[in-house]
Amino acid sequence: MSMTFDDGTFIRNEMAPVLPPPKLRIGPVAWMRENLFSGIFNTLLTLLGILLVISVVPPFVRFMFIDAVWTGENREACLGPDVGACWPFIHAKFGQLIYGFYPISERWRVDIVFALGAVLLVPLLVPSLPFKRTGSLLFFVVYPVVAFVLLTGGNINASAFLLERFGLIRPFVGDAQLGGINLAFWVDFGLTTLLFMAAIGGFIALLGGNGRSAARTTLFVFLALGAVIFCWDADVGLSYVETRQWGGLLVTLVIAVTGIVASLPLGILLALGRRSQMPVVRLLSVIFIEFWRGVPLITVLFFATYMLPLFLPQGTNPDALLRALVGVALFSAAYMAEVVRGGLQAIPKGQYEGAMAVGLTWSQMMRLIVLPQALTLVIPGIVNSFISLFKDTTLVLIVSIFDFLGQLRAAFTDPNWATPVTLYTGFAFAGVVYFFFCFGMSRYSLFVERRLNTSHRH
């Protein structure tokens, strides 16, 4: 509706209808014009990318699926002029790739560890699910003990494992007798008594109200140690499986998960120590970080595997996998410390001053104000370190620990599957497995980053 005047002007009584945008400004065509063909340079890059995809993807799909062999009993099925991937080889070696040399009759224990880890991890990854504190306790405290007992078989003398593995007391004692008294028994008894007295002392200090926080922490730590030792000593009826029989994806996940879980808290402590106002703490943190960052991981593994026993008491032979785990965790913690330190330096000084102005202690300020913001800022760097650590687990093959890639290379030596395509099939399968884990971590980190990035939301 409109009103027209004598001079030809008019006044509209209602808004004009909204016209649809031009078709060239919306939709797939507009997106391609803006992102792929916005200029001569972008157009050339797009054409080169299309040519690259055409030259790589179709041959890959043809080798992996179209021309692939899916059934067969030996190498004869995968011989021929135009044969693709030899998937019967993967099927025949699948158990070896997953479990290594773990006894076939006991592989159900590994399956339970895998399933239990997935069941406990999923509730922690889904933000909407409740009981996060209980889930964290189960996954980070209870699950490692249960997994260790299942994989090794339990029924381990705790003092013998702790002291003999590290060469502190037990190698010098053994089953020696002193006046008819078994010294090994008193080593066990002394260790158990020490833990019990420490727990009682922490409990008394907690009731007395002196150093309540420190006493509570001491109590929980020693109770946890006591629970771990009890689980190790308990006879659960499982046969013992040495770690040198472990291999395949089991070892890869053990090293990666242990390194990831251990490196983050250690990295946070080192980052805080490097920014500490106490010169001794700062100096020790700097020395630790720069030392581990100054040597390659392969050097750390070589030293832990071949050189470390030379510095220990004669007859001491710490577990090879345990040494590799410690080396990987310390190496990763040094790099993680620098990532976290970058986040701490990005926090404005006003956050520190505001926290101190409201009366928060240093630990409360870090735990409630600074660290949550710092860790949010460096999520990409943290996940990048995790992904790098997961792929670096393949280096343990050089020190005779057969991880997933090591078991795959060992499978190549089987003459029953010696074909021209076996090597390509194995490495293609390994690439898919590593991509699955690394891409999953990357996508989840993007999800967490978007969820926590609320500073620009309206």
Summary of the structure (lengths in Angstrom):
residues: 458
radius of gyration: 30.0
end to end distance: 37.8
largest distance: 128.7
contacts: 1275
relative contact order: 0.09
helix: 73%
strand: 3%
